[in-house]
């Protein structure tokens, strides 16, 4: 089992998880041509996608899902709230599956455990995936963490986790006051410090790869996110990967 990022940030998000012949795309924030190009960097083609899992309806996570799903005839899985919210903007999808964000299910050999997160989407969730031997979770777009998240994410072998902003940079930056309140609020995005506090409290004894994700280009810097997460995990900063907006993140093997 392995994971990679096609890109992560406010201009588009997509995470690839692969186990054997099963390849899942978590979110689809890029159009068809850009998704093909970014998959190509990983040695993959659109035709290899098994399913698309959506976390919520914000454009940086779903902007390309309609066109990509139709181009590749890829089924889409999401909560009823997410599907209802994005319906006007994506057109007809080739195959749709409604999920309960408290009910696990399986696609081929991958077990998928969705879990709700506090964000200002209509029915936001994130995902833990396992092939039976290793566990990976992609977790972004949440304003605060929960005890339920700590239970679900304990013992992961791989984590891609939100480090959206440095709070001092955000509050001292040029964003309008209302946007600062939204980003820094309980249903916005996690700061480096909040992410580090949560990760420090998590059982990370099996962790092989950690990637900081959804970094703000205006209100964060990779070195700040790396330093915060290295402090939480007790490792060197260069062990922390960063899922970049443009370059994404190459394959991280969990086996």
C-alpha positions in Angstrom: 0.0 0.0 0.0 1.2 3.5 -0.9 0.1 7.1 -1.1 0.9 10.3 -2.9 -0.4 13.8 -3.4 -1.3 15.4 -6.7 -1.3 18.7 -5.0 -2.4 20.2 -1.7 -3.6 23.7 -0.9 -6.2 26.3 -1.6 -5.8 26.0 -5.4 -6.6 22.3 -5.6 -6.3 19.0 -3.6 -6.1 15.4 -4.5 -4.5 12.4 -2.7 -3.9 9.0 -4.4 -3.9 5.8 -2.4 -3.0 2.5 -4.0 -3.1 -1.1 -2.9 -2.5 -3.8 -5.5 -4.8 -3.0 -8.5 -7.1 -0.7 -6.5 -6.4 3.0 -6.8 -8.5 5.6 -4.9 -8.5 9.3 -5.4 -9.4 11.3 -2.3 -10.9 14.6 -3.6 -10.5 15.9 -7.1 -9.7 19.6 -7.2 -8.0 19.7 -10.6 -9.5 19.5 -14.1 -9.1 16.6 -16.5 -6.0 17.7 -18.2 -4.3 18.7 -15.0 -5.3 15.5 -13.2 -3.9 13.5 -16.1 -0.7 15.5 -16.0 -0.2 15.1 -12.2 -1.1 11.4 -12.3 1.5 11.1 -15.1 4.2 12.3 -12.7 3.4 9.2 -10.6 3.5 6.9 -13.6 -0.3 6.6 -13.7 -3.2 7.2 -16.0 -6.8 8.3 -15.4 -8.0 4.9 -16.5 -6.4 3.3 -13.5 -8.6 5.1 -11.0 -11.0 2.7 -9.2 -13.0 5.3 -7.3 -13.1 9.0 -6.1 -13.8 9.7 -2.5 -15.0 13.2 -1.6 -14.4 14.9 1.7 -16.7 18.0 1.2 -18.0 20.3 -1.4 -15.5 23.2 -1.4 -14.2 24.0 -4.8 -10.5 23.3 -4.1 -11.6 19.7 -3.4 -14.2 19.1 -6.0 -13.6 21.5 -8.9 -12.7 18.7 -11.3 -14.7 15.8 -10.1 -17.6 15.9 -12.6 -15.3 16.1 -15.6 -12.8 13.6 -14.3 -15.4 11.1 -13.2 -17.1 11.3 -16.7 -13.7 11.1 -18.6 -12.6 8.0 -16.7 -16.0 6.5 -15.9 -15.0 6.6 -12.3 -17.6 6.1 -9.5 -17.8 8.8 -6.8 -18.4 8.2 -3.1 -19.5 10.9 -0.7 -21.9 11.8 2.1 -25.5 12.9 1.1 -24.8 16.4 2.3 -21.7 16.8 0.2 -23.4 15.4 -2.9 -26.4 17.6 -2.5 -24.1 20.7 -2.0 -22.0 20.0 -5.1 -24.8 18.8 -7.4 -25.3 22.1 -9.2 -21.7 22.6 -10.1 -20.6 19.1 -11.3 -23.3 17.9 -13.6 -24.3 14.3 -14.0 -21.9 11.8 -12.5 -21.5 8.3 -14.1 -21.9 6.4 -10.8 -22.7 7.7 -7.3 -22.5 6.0 -3.9 -23.9 7.7 -0.8 -22.0 7.0 2.4 -22.7 7.2 6.1 -19.7 8.9 7.7 -20.0 6.6 10.7 -20.2 3.3 8.6 -17.1 1.6 7.2 -17.2 -0.1 3.8 -14.9 -1.8 1.4 -13.7 -1.2 -2.2 -11.9 -4.3 -3.5 -9.1 -5.0 -1.0 -9.2 -1.6 0.7 -11.3 -1.1 3.9 -12.5 2.5 4.2 -13.4 4.1 7.5 -15.0 7.6 7.1 -15.2 9.9 10.1 -16.8 13.3 10.6 -14.7 16.4 11.1 -15.6 19.9 12.2 -15.4 22.1 9.1 -17.8 24.5 7.3 -19.0 22.0 4.7 -22.5 20.6 4.7 -21.4 17.1 5.8 -17.6 17.0 5.9 -15.7 13.8 6.6 -12.2 12.4 6.1 -11.0 8.8 5.5 -8.8 6.1 7.1 -7.9 3.3 4.6 -6.4 -0.1 5.3 -5.4 -3.1 3.3 -5.4 -5.3 6.4 -1.7 -4.9 7.0 -1.2 -1.1 7.1 -3.3 2.0 7.8 -3.2 5.4 6.1 -5.3 8.5 6.7 -5.6 11.8 4.9 -6.9 14.5 7.2 -7.4 18.1 6.1 -10.0 20.9 6.4 -10.9 20.8 10.0 -11.2 23.7 12.5 -10.4 21.6 15.6 -9.7 18.0 16.5 -11.9 15.5 18.4 -11.6 12.6 20.7 -13.2 10.4 18.0 -10.5 11.4 15.6 -7.8 10.4 18.1 -9.4 6.9 18.4 -9.7 6.4 14.7 -6.2 7.6 13.8 -4.3 5.7 16.5 -1.7 3.4 15.1 -1.5 4.7 11.6 1.4 3.7 9.4 1.0 6.8 7.2 -0.6 10.2 7.8 -1.2 13.2 5.5 -2.3 15.8 8.0 -3.4 19.5 7.8 -0.9 22.2 8.8 -2.7 25.1 7.3 -1.3 28.2 8.9 1.0 29.8 11.3 -1.3 31.7 13.6 0.9 34.8 13.9 1.3 35.0 10.1 -2.5 34.6 9.6 -3.5 37.2 12.2 -0.8 39.7 11.1 -1.4 39.1 7.4 -3.5 40.8 4.7 -6.6 38.6 4.9 -9.9 40.5 5.7 -10.9 40.2 9.3 -13.9 38.0 8.5 -11.7 35.5 6.5 -9.1 35.5 9.4 -12.0 34.6 11.8 -13.2 31.8 9.5 -9.8 30.2 8.9 -8.9 30.5 12.6 -12.3 29.4 13.9 -13.6 26.0 15.1 -14.9 25.1 11.7 -12.0 26.5 9.6 -8.5 25.1 9.3 -5.8 23.7 11.7 -2.8 25.8 12.6 0.7 24.3 12.9 0.4 24.5 16.6 -3.0 22.9 16.8 -1.9 20.1 14.5 1.3 19.5 16.5 -0.7 19.4 19.8 -3.0 16.7 18.4 -0.2 14.6 16.8 1.8 14.7 20.0 -1.2 13.1 21.8 -1.7 10.4 19.1 -0.4 6.9 19.2 2.2 7.2 16.4 4.3 4.1 17.3 3.8 2.5 13.8 4.2 5.7 11.8 6.5 5.3 8.7 5.5 8.4 6.8 4.1 11.8 7.8 3.2 14.5 5.3 2.1 18.0 6.3 -0.7 19.1 3.9 -3.0 22.0 2.9 -0.3 24.6 3.8 -1.5 28.2 3.1 0.7 29.9 0.6 0.1 33.3 2.3 0.0 32.3 6.0 2.5 29.4 6.4 5.9 28.2 5.3 7.1 24.6 4.9 9.9 25.1 7.4 7.4 26.3 10.0 5.2 23.3 9.5 8.1 20.9 9.5 9.5 22.3 12.7 6.1 22.1 14.5 5.5 18.5 13.4 9.1 17.4 14.2 8.6 18.7 17.7 5.4 16.8 18.1 6.9 13.5 16.7 10.4 13.8 18.2 12.1 13.5 14.9 14.3 15.7 12.7 12.5 18.3 10.5 13.8 16.7 7.3 11.8 13.5 8.1 8.6 15.5 7.7 7.4 15.6 4.1 5.3 18.4 2.7 2.5 17.9 0.1 3.2 20.9 -2.1 0.5 22.8 -4.0 2.3 22.6 -7.4 4.7 19.6 -7.0 2.4 17.4 -4.8 4.2 14.6 -3.1 5.7 11.5 -4.7 4.9 7.9 -3.7 5.3 7.0 0.0 5.4 3.2 0.5 3.8 1.8 3.6 4.5 -1.9 3.2 
